[in-house]
């Protein structure tokens, strides 16, 4: 059985749309990245545009897995976001994130994209919450997305299916961040783990 990398510093991770600024911290087992302008992942629905320019640090997995991380963010502009992503192609992926909205509220959200169309489920959380745990559990082609605040119990926010996943497909999975409007948003990822189920 192939070992899954358990650290973002593992050489089996690679960038898709690498940000200009990112800093790993081996002692802390963390990684900080600063996003670039108009970086985003979205396909068609409601807004009409297509964007596939977000920053994703990923590794390949063909096994069922549990992937989790603690995300801290210092947002600057609406829609600044950071979290976890699973990707098969430009037209089939999911992302789970904390997203900055208006200074009063952030959004805990999950976007699922199948057949080149994204949907977006959200839950408002106070803007004072700037650190969040996210977890994605893979079971074949089905995915359970969970979140928690301040090490509280995990809460389900989404159960979904990725249509391009055969159930044993190799997927790209890891951390991501985007700034759809303006650059300079900083996200910090700590305690990343990726374990086979």
C-alpha positions in Angstrom: 0.0 0.0 0.0 1.4 3.4 -1.0 2.2 5.6 2.0 0.3 8.9 1.9 2.4 12.0 2.7 1.5 13.4 6.1 3.3 16.7 6.0 2.9 19.7 3.7 6.8 19.7 3.6 6.9 16.2 2.1 8.6 16.3 -1.4 5.5 14.4 -2.8 3.6 17.6 -2.6 3.7 20.0 -5.5 2.2 23.4 -6.5 -0.6 24.1 -8.9 -0.4 27.9 -9.5 2.3 28.5 -7.0 2.0 31.8 -5.1 4.9 34.2 -5.3 5.3 34.1 -1.5 5.0 31.0 0.7 7.0 30.0 3.8 7.2 26.5 5.4 8.1 26.1 9.0 9.5 22.7 9.7 9.6 23.1 13.5 6.0 24.2 13.6 4.9 21.8 10.8 3.1 24.8 9.2 3.0 26.6 5.9 2.0 30.2 5.3 1.1 31.6 1.8 0.2 35.0 0.4 -2.2 34.9 -2.4 -2.0 36.7 -5.8 -4.6 38.9 -7.5 -7.6 37.2 -9.2 -6.7 33.8 -8.0 -9.8 31.6 -7.7 -11.5 28.3 -8.3 -15.1 28.5 -9.8 -17.0 27.2 -12.8 -19.9 29.0 -14.5 -22.8 28.7 -12.1 -24.7 32.0 -11.4 -21.7 34.3 -12.1 -21.0 32.9 -15.6 -17.2 33.1 -15.4 -14.7 30.3 -15.2 -11.6 30.5 -13.0 -9.0 27.9 -12.3 -6.1 30.0 -11.0 -6.2 29.4 -7.2 -3.1 28.3 -5.3 -3.2 24.5 -4.5 -0.4 22.5 -2.8 -1.3 18.9 -3.5 -0.3 15.3 -3.4 -1.8 12.3 -5.3 -4.0 9.8 -3.5 -5.8 6.8 -4.9 -6.9 5.4 -1.5 -9.7 6.3 0.8 -8.4 8.9 3.2 -9.0 11.4 6.0 -7.4 14.8 5.4 -7.5 17.6 7.9 -5.8 20.9 8.7 -6.2 24.0 11.0 -6.5 27.2 8.9 -5.8 30.6 10.1 -6.4 33.7 7.9 -5.7 37.4 7.8 -8.2 38.4 5.1 -8.1 41.8 3.3 -10.8 41.7 0.6 -14.2 40.1 0.0 -14.0 36.4 -1.0 -10.5 35.9 0.4 -10.5 32.1 1.3 -8.4 29.2 2.4 -9.0 25.5 3.1 -8.8 22.0 1.7 -9.3 20.8 -1.9 -9.8 17.5 -3.7 -9.4 17.7 -7.5 -9.8 15.4 -10.4 -9.9 18.0 -13.2 -10.9 21.6 -14.0 -14.5 20.4 -14.2 -14.6 18.1 -11.2 -13.4 19.1 -7.7 -14.4 20.2 -4.2 -13.1 22.9 -1.9 -14.0 23.5 1.8 -13.0 26.8 3.2 -13.4 29.7 5.5 -14.1 32.8 3.4 -14.1 36.5 4.3 -17.3 38.4 3.5 -17.9 41.9 4.9 -16.1 42.4 8.2 -19.1 41.3 10.3 -19.3 37.8 8.9 -17.1 35.1 7.4 -18.5 32.1 5.6 -17.8 28.5 6.3 -18.4 27.0 2.8 -18.1 24.1 0.5 -18.0 24.3 -3.3 -18.6 21.1 -5.3 -18.0 21.2 -9.1 -19.3 18.4 -11.3 -19.6 18.5 -15.1 -18.0 22.0 -15.1 -20.7 23.6 -12.9 -20.0 24.8 -9.3 -22.4 24.9 -6.5 -21.8 26.7 -3.2 -23.2 25.8 0.3 -22.5 28.3 3.1 -23.0 29.0 6.7 -22.3 32.4 8.3 -19.8 32.5 11.1 -18.7 35.6 13.0 -15.8 37.5 11.5 -14.0 37.2 14.8 -13.5 33.5 14.0 -10.3 33.6 12.0 -9.1 30.0 12.7 -10.9 26.9 11.8 -10.4 23.1 11.5 -11.4 21.5 8.3 -11.6 17.8 7.5 -12.4 15.8 4.3 -13.1 12.1 4.5 -13.0 10.1 1.2 -15.0 6.9 0.8 -14.7 5.8 -2.8 -16.2 8.6 -4.9 -18.1 10.0 -1.9 -16.8 12.7 0.4 -17.7 13.9 3.9 -16.7 17.5 4.7 -16.5 18.5 8.4 -15.4 21.6 10.3 -14.8 22.7 13.9 -13.9 25.8 15.8 -11.4 25.9 18.7 -11.0 22.1 18.8 -14.7 21.5 19.4 -16.2 18.3 18.0 -16.3 17.9 14.3 -19.6 19.0 12.6 -20.7 17.8 9.2 -21.2 20.6 6.6 -21.5 18.6 3.4 -21.8 15.0 2.0 -21.2 14.9 -1.7 -20.1 12.8 -4.7 -17.5 13.7 -7.4 -18.8 12.3 -10.7 -15.4 11.8 -12.4 -14.2 9.7 -9.5 -14.5 6.0 -10.2 -14.2 5.2 -6.5 -10.5 4.3 -6.9 -9.4 7.3 -9.1 -6.2 9.1 -8.3 -7.1 12.5 -7.0 -5.1 15.6 -6.1 -5.7 16.6 -2.5 -4.2 19.3 -0.3 -4.5 22.9 0.9 -5.5 25.9 -1.2 -6.0 29.6 -0.9 -7.5 32.3 -3.3 -8.0 36.0 -3.6 -10.6 36.6 -6.3 -10.5 40.4 -6.0 -7.2 41.8 -4.7 -3.8 40.3 -3.7 -2.0 40.1 -0.4 -4.2 37.8 1.7 -2.2 35.6 4.1 -3.3 32.1 5.1 -1.5 29.8 7.6 -2.0 26.0 7.6 -1.1 24.0 10.7 -1.4 20.4 11.8 -2.0 19.0 8.4 -2.5 15.3 8.2 -3.5 12.8 5.4 -4.1 9.3 6.5 -5.4 6.2 4.6 -8.7 4.9 5.9 
